[in-house]
Amino acid sequence: MATAIKLSDELIEDARRYGDVFSRSAPKQIEYWSRIGKIAEENPDLPFNFIKELLVAQREAEEGQVTPYQFG
């Protein structure tokens, strides 16, 4: 569900700038920051890079880009 919210011009401009680098729109960049921030708040012991790699691995699994590990 989409909801209109008021955000500072500075946040929108930062999101636009970072989003351009990572091929995301400003709203998608803000959603990404929000998701990372929520995960970091819920798991304060996890480093940022671990959270980022976890999200990448989750996306790869959703897209079927994983191979089951064979023990032994």
C-alpha positions in Angstrom: 0.0 0.0 0.0 1.5 3.3 -1.0 1.2 6.2 1.4 2.3 9.8 0.8 4.6 11.2 3.5 6.5 14.4 4.0 10.3 14.1 3.9 13.0 16.7 4.0 14.4 18.0 0.8 17.9 17.0 2.0 16.8 13.4 2.4 15.1 13.3 -1.0 18.2 14.7 -2.7 20.5 12.3 -0.9 18.3 9.4 -1.9 18.3 10.6 -5.5 22.1 10.8 -5.5 22.7 7.4 -3.9 19.9 5.9 -5.9 21.5 7.0 -9.1 24.7 5.2 -8.2 22.8 1.9 -7.4 20.2 2.2 -10.1 17.3 2.9 -7.7 14.7 5.6 -7.7 14.7 7.9 -4.8 11.7 6.2 -3.2 13.3 2.7 -3.6 16.6 4.1 -2.1 14.6 5.3 0.9 12.9 1.9 1.2 16.3 0.3 1.1 17.7 2.5 3.8 14.6 1.9 5.9 14.9 -1.9 5.6 18.6 -1.8 6.5 17.9 0.5 9.4 15.1 -1.7 10.7 17.3 -4.8 10.5 20.2 -3.0 12.2 17.9 -1.8 15.0 16.5 -5.3 15.6 20.0 -6.8 15.4 22.5 -4.3 16.9 25.3 -6.9 17.1 25.4 -7.4 13.3 27.8 -5.3 11.2 26.4 -3.3 8.2 28.3 -5.4 5.6 26.9 -8.6 7.1 23.3 -7.2 6.8 24.0 -6.1 3.2 25.3 -9.5 2.2 22.4 -11.2 3.9 20.0 -9.2 1.8 21.9 -10.1 -1.3 21.9 -13.8 -0.4 18.2 -13.6 0.3 17.5 -12.1 -3.1 19.7 -14.7 -4.8 17.7 -17.5 -3.0 14.4 -16.0 -4.1 15.6 -15.9 -7.7 16.9 -19.5 -7.6 20.5 -18.6 -7.9 21.7 -20.9 -5.2 23.1 -24.4 -5.2 22.4 -26.7 -2.2 25.5 -27.5 -0.2 26.5 -31.2 -0.1 28.1 -32.3 3.1 31.0 -34.8 2.9 
